[in-house]
């Protein structure tokens, strides 16, 4: 039975995405028509692909490495244009090339050390201990520079854990709604409307925020409110960014002081958001501004000041423009952890030479660093790591 007039496109190995002979069948679209075409293929002996199977086959055949495979996931899941730009650069191999250069430098270093180990009396090593130390220090510097890109990579790709907090009725939920561009949280003039955390994702300029709106921090005997405040304090401990909201139209009080005390010692960037700029500002609000390095005056009613707040958030996590064409950016926590481990091994190798020990002792650390770099692009990644990555793919990708 003829179903449709379509087209079959043949891709000969190795010039296909997977590196294998591949045929793509195109029909005129429509859910039922595509379903019938698929059923005909299955009846003819095909089977449905597993999640991420095409990309995994491309990885297995050497067409792409693990970091480029992760970029495919990033493109599919992208919530912002900046994340698309970042993952498009990763899919073209920006990070892969940088990791490859680091691996080549470490391999050359290891080769010199192996010559010293195999022929200690023949002086066959290319580098003296001092020269080797200088080379290792240079590699370590390059690794640290790449590690420093993760702050921007996380802000764009994974998102920054951000908490909106303050005393009751300062406009926290209004700020959440403004950042989201929709009425997600209930807003009421009655203090204490929010009693639980409300979590959403918002694009703020080039930065992706994993936002959490929280219950107002204050002393209360209400058990339900107390539970909400406890959750607020727990979220503050895990946050990378805290938007501390204050009412700019009223005098600061003891609840503001209590809130500021709670913020003390938090390991997060903090922006004091002075809300209600559409109302006459209270003369004592300057006392709040003086307590924080970063402040922004906004109005959740009119939207005034939101451009300034967005710029401040961007500036804290993304320093200037990102050169996606020529630069590499570490885009996720897995890559970051592996690179940090590799850098630690290289640093230890330098310290070994500095202490006067022989090159063969430093060689163990160089081999460990190569192993950690291999986890990033898949050269030496454990099956568990590979399986966890491809498990995130949807069927057919």
BELZINOR-V482085 format. One record per residue. RES is the residue in one letter. PHI is phi in whole degrees, 0 to 359 (none if undefined). Layout:
res->RES phi->PHI
res->RES phi->PHI
//
This chain:
res->X phi->none
res->X phi->281
res->X phi->265
res->X phi->199
res->X phi->267
res->X phi->224
res->X phi->215
res->X phi->247
res->X phi->248
res->X phi->261
res->X phi->246
res->X phi->278
res->X phi->297
res->X phi->264
res->X phi->268
res->X phi->241
res->X phi->299
res->X phi->273
res->X phi->85
res->X phi->246
res->X phi->299
res->X phi->223
res->X phi->237
res->X phi->252
res->X phi->255
res->X phi->248
res->X phi->244
res->X phi->281
res->X phi->89
res->X phi->90
res->X phi->296
res->X phi->292
res->X phi->296
res->X phi->295
res->X phi->294
res->X phi->294
res->X phi->296
res->X phi->296
res->X phi->298
res->X phi->295
res->X phi->294
res->X phi->294
res->X phi->293
res->X phi->277
res->X phi->117
res->X phi->284
res->X phi->227
res->X phi->289
res->X phi->292
res->X phi->287
res->X phi->302
res->X phi->70
res->X phi->294
res->X phi->295
res->X phi->292
res->X phi->294
res->X phi->296
res->X phi->297
res->X phi->293
res->X phi->296
res->X phi->276
res->X phi->84
res->X phi->287
res->X phi->222
res->X phi->258
res->X phi->292
res->X phi->293
res->X phi->287
res->X phi->296
res->X phi->297
res->X phi->294
res->X phi->297
res->X phi->299
res->X phi->300
res->X phi->295
res->X phi->293
res->X phi->270
res->X phi->303
res->X phi->257
res->X phi->217
res->X phi->295
res->X phi->294
res->X phi->293
res->X phi->296
res->X phi->299
res->X phi->298
res->X phi->286
res->X phi->296
res->X phi->295
res->X phi->295
res->X phi->292
res->X phi->275
res->X phi->98
res->X phi->300
res->X phi->288
res->X phi->302
res->X phi->295
res->X phi->294
res->X phi->297
res->X phi->298
res->X phi->292
res->X phi->296
res->X phi->296
res->X phi->298
res->X phi->295
res->X phi->291
res->X phi->294
res->X phi->298
res->X phi->297
res->X phi->297
res->X phi->298
res->X phi->296
res->X phi->293
res->X phi->297
res->X phi->298
res->X phi->294
res->X phi->292
res->X phi->285
res->X phi->227
res->X phi->296
res->X phi->260
res->X phi->261
res->X phi->54
res->X phi->272
res->X phi->295
res->X phi->283
res->X phi->235
res->X phi->287
res->X phi->300
res->X phi->294
res->X phi->294
res->X phi->297
res->X phi->300
res->X phi->297
res->X phi->294
res->X phi->296
res->X phi->299
res->X phi->295
res->X phi->297
res->X phi->299
res->X phi->298
res->X phi->295
res->X phi->296
res->X phi->297
res->X phi->297
res->X phi->290
res->X phi->301
res->X phi->294
res->X phi->283
res->X phi->295
res->X phi->303
res->X phi->287
res->X phi->299
res->X phi->295
res->X phi->299
res->X phi->273
res->X phi->265
res->X phi->271
res->X phi->98
res->X phi->266
res->X phi->296
res->X phi->235
res->X phi->241
res->X phi->263
res->X phi->219
res->X phi->161
res->X phi->286
res->X phi->299
res->X phi->66
res->X phi->261
res->X phi->107
res->X phi->297
res->X phi->293
res->X phi->296
res->X phi->294
res->X phi->302
res->X phi->299
res->X phi->293
res->X phi->293
res->X phi->279
res->X phi->76
res->X phi->204
res->X phi->275
res->X phi->273
res->X phi->253
res->X phi->289
res->X phi->246
res->X phi->212
res->X phi->291
res->X phi->282
res->X phi->295
res->X phi->84
res->X phi->298
res->X phi->275
res->X phi->244
res->X phi->225
res->X phi->281
res->X phi->240
res->X phi->243
res->X phi->212
res->X phi->247
res->X phi->224
res->X phi->269
res->X phi->239
res->X phi->65
res->X phi->269
res->X phi->260
res->X phi->262
res->X phi->253
res->X phi->267
res->X phi->279
res->X phi->225
res->X phi->272
res->X phi->235
res->X phi->292
res->X phi->296
res->X phi->274
res->X phi->193
res->X phi->280
res->X phi->208
res->X phi->260
res->X phi->285
res->X phi->296
res->X phi->293
res->X phi->299
res->X phi->297
res->X phi->298
res->X phi->297
res->X phi->292
res->X phi->298
res->X phi->294
res->X phi->301
res->X phi->295
res->X phi->294
res->X phi->295
res->X phi->298
res->X phi->292
res->X phi->263
res->X phi->282
res->X phi->262
res->X phi->220
res->X phi->241
res->X phi->264
res->X phi->273
res->X phi->264
res->X phi->232
res->X phi->273
res->X phi->285
res->X phi->265
res->X phi->230
res->X phi->288
res->X phi->300
res->X phi->232
res->X phi->296
res->X phi->293
res->X phi->297
res->X phi->296
res->X phi->298
res->X phi->297
res->X phi->298
res->X phi->297
res->X phi->297
res->X phi->288
res->X phi->301
res->X phi->83
res->X phi->289
res->X phi->271
res->X phi->208
res->X phi->287
res->X phi->236
res->X phi->242
res->X phi->280
res->X phi->263
res->X phi->270
res->X phi->273
res->X phi->72
res->X phi->293
res->X phi->282
res->X phi->256
res->X phi->302
res->X phi->286
res->X phi->280
res->X phi->296
res->X phi->270
res->X phi->293
res->X phi->301
res->X phi->297
res->X phi->286
res->X phi->303
res->X phi->292
res->X phi->271
res->X phi->233
res->X phi->286
res->X phi->243
res->X phi->223
res->X phi->209
res->X phi->266
res->X phi->223
res->X phi->231
res->X phi->286
res->X phi->277
res->X phi->260
res->X phi->86
res->X phi->302
res->X phi->87
res->X phi->292
res->X phi->297
res->X phi->295
res->X phi->296
res->X phi->300
res->X phi->297
res->X phi->293
res->X phi->296
res->X phi->302
res->X phi->298
res->X phi->287
res->X phi->242
res->X phi->231
res->X phi->268
res->X phi->74
res->X phi->281
res->X phi->253
res->X phi->274
res->X phi->288
res->X phi->285
res->X phi->243
res->X phi->251
res->X phi->253
res->X phi->230
res->X phi->283
res->X phi->256
res->X phi->214
res->X phi->295
res->X phi->296
res->X phi->298
res->X phi->298
res->X phi->296
res->X phi->294
res->X phi->292
res->X phi->297
res->X phi->296
res->X phi->297
res->X phi->296
res->X phi->297
res->X phi->296
res->X phi->295
res->X phi->299
res->X phi->293
res->X phi->297
res->X phi->296
res->X phi->295
res->X phi->298
res->X phi->293
res->X phi->298
res->X phi->281
res->X phi->98
res->X phi->286
res->X phi->283
res->X phi->298
res->X phi->297
res->X phi->291
res->X phi->289
res->X phi->299
res->X phi->298
res->X phi->290
res->X phi->295
res->X phi->297
res->X phi->295
res->X phi->295
res->X phi->299
res->X phi->297
res->X phi->293
res->X phi->298
res->X phi->296
res->X phi->289
res->X phi->288
res->X phi->257
res->X phi->94
res->X phi->297
res->X phi->222
res->X phi->280
res->X phi->291
res->X phi->303
res->X phi->298
res->X phi->295
res->X phi->298
res->X phi->298
res->X phi->297
res->X phi->292
res->X phi->285
res->X phi->294
res->X phi->281
res->X phi->287
res->X phi->271
res->X phi->296
res->X phi->93
res->X phi->269
//
